[in-house]
Amino acid sequence: MRNTRLAVSAATLVSTSPAATAADKAKITQAKDLPGLPASASPKLQPEAAKGDFSNAPPHPGQIGTPAMAPKSSFDPAKSKLIDSETTPTKLTYANPDGTRTDVIT
């Protein structure tokens, strides 16, 4: 049906003389004077409950306080030991005294 409307509209535009078009433009001087666009009624939709696991949702913006400080790094160049087996030309891997590891990208 849309193709039919388009064809009719195109035929109307082509068959209209320039004088008639100018006369039509003179009649319509404001947007409020333009006819409304045709529209069909929107389908009736039933609201549905959201699906998924919302047990660990992020906090509401009003509940967010000051950001937590980042934990202090346990890397100590004097005490951390280089792990040769995990070191590459672009990454140095260190074993820290507290059992964590630190990668230094070079």
N, C-alpha and C positions, 0 to 999 in steps of 0.2 A: 504494500500500500504506500509505503514511503516513496518508492520509485515513481509511482503514479503521480503523487503530489508534486514531486520534483519536476516531472515532465510537464505537468500543467502549469506550474509556476514559471518554468523556463519558456514555455510557449507564450505565456501571457507577457513576459518581459520582452520577448522578441517581437511580438505583434503590436506592442504599444508604441505609438508614435512619440518622437521627442517632445512635441508640443503638449501632448497629454501628460507626459511625465512631468514636465515643468509646471503644468497646471496643478497636478496632484501635490507637488512639493510646496506650492504656494499655499494650499489649503492647510497643510500640516506644518505648524510653526513651532510646536513644543512637543516634547516627548510624551507628555500626558495625553496628547491628542492621538497618539498612535494606537492602533488596535492591539489587543492582547495577543500573545502567541498561543496557538492551540497546544493543549497538553492533555494527556490521558491521566486518569486517576491512578495514583500509586497503589500497588498491591498492599493488602492488609497483612502485616507481619505479626506473628506472635513473639513476644520477648521470651528469650530462653536464658536459663541460668548458665553462667560461665562454667566451662569445663576445665579441669586441671587441678593441680595441687597448689593451693594458696597458703599452705601452712607456714612457709618461710618467706612471706612477702617482704619487700623492702619497707623501711619505715616511712611514715608520712613525713613530708618536709617539715611540718611543725614539730615533729618529735626529734629531729636531728639537732644535736647540740654541737659543741665545738668538735672538730675532727680529732681523733686520737693521734697522739704523737707516734711516729714511726719508732719501732723498737730499735734500740741502740745496736749497731753492728757488732758482731762478735769477732770480726776480723781484726787480728793484730799482726802486723807484718813481722814483728819480732818473734811471736809465738806460733803463728800459723805455719803449717808445713806444706810445701808444694807437692802435689800428687802428679808425678811424672806420667803415669799411665792414662790420666784423663786430660793432660795438657796437649793442646794443638798449637799450630803456628799463630792462631788468632785468639786463643783463650788459655789463660792460666787458671788452674783449679787448685785451691788451697783447702786443707783440712784445718778447721778452727779448733781451739782447745775445748770448746763446749760441745763438740760433736757435729756441728753444722759445717757446711761447705760454702766457699765463696768462689765465684767465677769472676775473673778479671778479663774483660774483653780488650784486646790490644789492636 
